[in-house]
């Protein structure tokens, strides 16, 4: 588990302090929230709780990075997002199924 919110935040206290005692989680603490993307790349937690603001910042940063990439990569990214949404729909509603080959997306790099 990754701990980055102040302990005064009820969710942080519950998840990284109390739940660790019950569930036996290993907690990695970072003091600078700007380092979260780098830590996530190395740490790869099983789940990550966050207030919505962090996810909004991740999305904005990713959008800026994707916008600066070549058009082919941007198109592949849009296809992957669409495929991910369809897969989620298929998992939540058995009546929506992915067709054969629809899971194959994008060029290999």
Buried (B, 14 or more C-beta within 10 A) or exposed (E): BBBBBEEEEEEBBEBBEEBBEEEEBEEBEBEEEEEBEEBBEEBEBEEBBBEEEBEEBBEEEEEEEBEEEEEEBEEBBEEEEEBEEBBEEBEEEEEEEEEEEEEEEBEEE
